[in-house]
Amino acid sequence: MPGGDGMPAAPMKGLTPVAVPGIEAALAERRRAMIAKLERPHSRACVMTLLVGIEEMKDNQPAFDVVQQLAGKYPIRVIAVGRAEGADGGLAAWVNTECEGAESVAICTEEIVLQSSADAVDRVISAVRGSLVSELPVVLWWRGSVPSGNPLWTGLFALADRAIVDSHRFAFRHAGGDAKAVSSGRGHGPAAIKALRDLLREAGTRASVRDLNWQRTAPWRAAVATCFDDREMLALLPGIDRCAITFAGERDDDPPSARALLMAGWLRNRLPRLHEQSKVAAGKRSGGLESGRIVAVTLTSSTNKSSLLLVRRAAPIGIEAQASSREGKAFRRWDFGASTLTEAQLLDGCLESLGSDPMFEASLRSAIS
């Protein structure tokens, strides 16, 4: 909805409207005002530019809420980009500065919000290019559906050293379906896996790609690895040649979720013999859980009764595991505490290290498709 001056209403609180050519001057003024208020040291250094590609206007505030949770850890420049009808001349801009962190040393973040009409993507990309902090990494967080083919994604990704997506959000139209037949990416995992592989090919050696949905498998991967630290369980590993992943689904015939396929890909990558006997299926008793979540991982042998079963525990949230011997007798149990990772924690995990994630890429290549 446009503001009183004909400019689109600010997408969130605390923003100051500016003309695009005046962005740097406005940020400098905000910094001076902020410094005057601070009675403690602050960090003016900047470690990266974080581009936030926002596909839906309703996601403006949630996306910035996530960024604010990271503000106390990283001194960064955030440039959030989205679409809005009614932008003057096709492009509108706002700025803000925030300082967070410990009282001893505050970490300051610069925020730029750009919104364009649908036919002004070239202008918004040009404005983004002019607002990048030179000689620092540029990370693109795409908070939307499958980005390939989206002009805004294409323009932003060309500027980035790393792209972060969330295959959980990828949406696909079912064959022969109408607009209501679009699943939210929690659903059609095979299509999401293909989309992720396409992104890796698009990135080539120029940029890296990370997936928040891959980060969500971390507790399960850690639990499996810990179980095989046990000597008796490790001794059974040569005979393990089958795996089954159960995920929360609305119906028994739901297509595999991207998260479950990535988990299966990791197991298949670590144990290549699992390639021939891997199964991913919806759970029949997973009511109440968000679709796509992993609820169980089972590793078994085709030659004896040895097994490793890991099951999600609802309350308190965790993973329970049980190992059985070649004779089928349970000999070890584990109880792993866990928590549902927030979007900010997932994004933080993708920002902590530089370069590509070889394990993610290998698991993606090995995922069932």
PyMOL commands that set and color helices and strands:
alter all, ss='L'
color gray80, all
select helices_A, chain A and resi 20-37+57-70+88-90+121-131+151-157+167-169+179-181+189-203+212-215+218-227+231-239+258-270+272-276+343-351+358-366
alter helices_A, ss='H'
color red, helices_A
select strands_A, chain A and resi 16-18+42-43+48-54+76-83+91-100+106-116+138-143+162-165+172-173+182-183+208-211+240-248+278-283+294-301+307-313+318-324+330-337
alter strands_A, ss='S'
color yellow, strands_A
deselect
rebuild
show_as cartoon
